[in-house]
Amino acid sequence: MTRRAPSARVSIGTLAGVVGFLAFVEFTSGVLQGYYTPMLTDIARHLGIHDADVNWLEGTQLMLSALVVPAFAKLGDMIGHKRMLLISTAVTAAAAFVLPFTDSFPVFLAGWALMGFYVVWLPLEIALIWSRARRMPGRSTITARAAGFLVAALESGAIIGALAGGALVDALPLWVVLLVPAVMIVVCFVVVLVGVRESPEPTGGVFDTGGLVLISLALIAFTGGLSLLRLNGPGDVLSWLVVALGVALVVPFALWELRCHDPLIDVRMFRSPALGPVFLTAGLFGVSVLGAQAPLSTFARTDPGVYGYGLGTSGFATSLIIGIYLIAMITGALAYPLAARLVAPRIALIVAALLVGGGFLLFLPLHTSYLQVIVNMVIVGLGSGALVAALPAAAASAASHTQTGVATGLTNSVKTVGGAIASCVFGIALLRGAAGAADSTAGSFAGYVTVWVVCGVTALAGAALLAVGPKTAFSDQAQATTAPAEPIP
């Protein structure tokens, strides 16, 4: 007994060092998420595209992210989490170096999409931490605290990235501004290579290639149909048929996963009365937290003197809005545990979703001044921060102990799919009936109204889904009564 305590202290100290290295990676991830948003209008002008086309940058990246997370997380378990973290970082860095040196929209779009590999960093990092903490006393608490530290680094990076991006784009050539995050990602690669050891005992096994192919085909067909709708208009029958094909392809994917011994995504969890509403809420939440970022930025940059709407803000003034929104998200994330103790966790989640919905619907009457937009975004940010922190935890508490990692990963994947779909839809909405002359690059006001209404209604729908779930869902009482999942046949 006397010899185990020093060993535990050494292990915890070593783990703290690993978390410190990984925190820099998450800080860089946050920079990537906040840095580009204030300059999306400048990027659109540089590429000679319409403001509505900016949504395809976000949409393609989100869709690639939806495919990457389950695949790389599974491969991390099989062959090593550090190895997959290095591969994803290398791909992200190579893609980031494409952006400063091209003015071709297709090339820029391809590079931007491949940068979506960074979304797998956090799941792989948490897996690395768990692989070291699982033999320690209080391993769940240690992992949770480490994950919280990583999320804090992520949000801090997003704030600093948004402020720095807005300031630099007003002062430096765009290609120089775009070079900064590429260099940071290279530093991340070196930090992981030198400072992080591989996770022990990879599981091996056979990768579910069939499942990945089927879900990829479904997502490609669905988003491809949305792209055709945008090009040909909502009256095009072929476009709708391609969309329907994408939806239909989900059926063979689900049947394949049900028969698979080690599935890419265990679709059985969608049947759970507690987990089902969480996954659906995550998808609906992705509409606003991921799909609405670009429209909010371009609305703020639109000149009201020319188009009759917008704020006409500079890059830095736009970054201040984003920075305040992210601070509100941090506040919401930190306030959620306290709220969950004061009331039931399910009630706290419902309130968070109501804040998101109410904040977006406030844009309908209040969108003409800088202060009005900030107030709306603070309300949205408080709810969004709580949901970002709470949805994975809610999924973990509602799932069997044998399915915790799968459940938390699914909240991220479903949220990403929701954001990708919303980004495509919002691009169509902003393009249809665009203001001004034929050479105008501003989105239509009706399109922005559509964005606000859709984000508000989907958030309220998420609150309604959570309201019909079990009253004790996500609480210790529910977790104590959860039976172990049956093994996959």
C-alpha positions, 0 to 999 in steps of 0.5 A: 500500500505504501508503494502505490501512492507515489506511483499514482502521483507519478502517473497523475503528474505524467497525465497532467503533462500530456493534458498540457500538450493536448491543451495547446492542440485544442487551443489551436482547434479553437483558433481555427473555429473562430479565426476565419469567421470575421473574414468570410466576406473578405474571402468571398470577395477574394474568390469572387463568389456570392455571400451565399456561396460561403455556406458551401465552405462550411457545409463541405467541411461539416459533412467531411467532419461527420464522416471523419469522426466515427472512422478516425475514432474507431481506427484510434481504438484499433491501431492507436489514438496518437497515430490517428491524431498525427495523421489528422493533424498532418492532413489539416496542416497540408489543407491549411497551406492551400488556402493562402496561395489560391484564388480558385474557389474549387481549390479553396473549397477542397482545402477548406473541406479537408481542414475539417479533419481537426474535428476528430482531435478532441475525441482522440485526445479524450481517448488518449487521456482515458487510456492512461487514467483508466487504471487510476483511482477516480479515473472518471473524475480525472478524465472529466476534469481533463476534458473540461480543461481541454474544452476551456482551451478550445473556447479560449482559442476560439475567442482569441482566434476571432479577435485576432482574425478580425484585427489582422484582416483589417491590417494585412494582406489576406494571404498573410492572414490565412498563413497564420493558422497553417503555421500553428497546425504544424506546431501542433504536429510537433507537439503531439509527436514529441510530447505525447506517448501512444495509448497502450493496448490498441484493440485491433479488430476489423474496421467496418468498411461496409458501414462507412461506405454506406453512410458516406453514399447516403450523406453524399447523395443527400447533400448532392441533392441539396446542391442541385436544388441550389443550382436548379431551384426548388422546382427541379424534380431530379434534385428532389429525387437525389435528396430522397435517394440519400434519405433512402440509403440510410435504410441499408446502412442501418440494416448493415449495422444491425448485422455487423459484429463490430459496427461503425455506429450502433444504431440500436441506441437511437431506439432508447427513450432517453438517448433518442431525444438527445441524439435528435436534439444534438442534430437540431442544435447543430443547425444553429451552432454550426450552420448559422455561423457564416450567415451571422458573420455576413449579415453583420458585414452587410452595408445597410446604406447599400442594401437596407439591412445589416450592420456594416461592421468592420472585420474587427467589430464583427470579431467582437460580436463573435468574441462576446458570443463565445464568452457567453458560451463559456458562461453557459457551459460553466453554469450548467452543472450548477443548474443541473444540481438546482433542478433536474438535468433534463430541465436544465437542458430544456431551458438551454434549448429554449434560450437558443430558440428564443435568442434566434427568434429575437432577431426577427424584431431586433436586428437593426443595431449593433447592441441588439445583435449582441444581446441576441447572441448573448442569449443564444450563447448562454444556451449553446454553451450549456448544450455543448457541455451537457449533451455529451454528458447527458448521452453518457449518463443515459447510455449503458456503461459499455456504450458510453464512448459510442453515445458521446461520439454520436452526439458530435456526429449527429450535431455535425450532420445537422450543421452540414444540412443547415449550411446547405439549406441556408445557402439556398435561402440566402441566394434565392431573391438576393438583393440588388443587381445581378452582380450583387454579392450580398445575401437576401434579407428574406434569406437571413429571416429564414436562417433566424426562423429555422434556428429558432424553431429547431431549438424549440423542437429540441426542447420539446423532444427533451420534454417528452423524455423520461423525467429522471433522464440524465440523473444519477437515479436513471444511471443507477437503474440502467441495465448493461447493454446486450452484447452485439450478436 
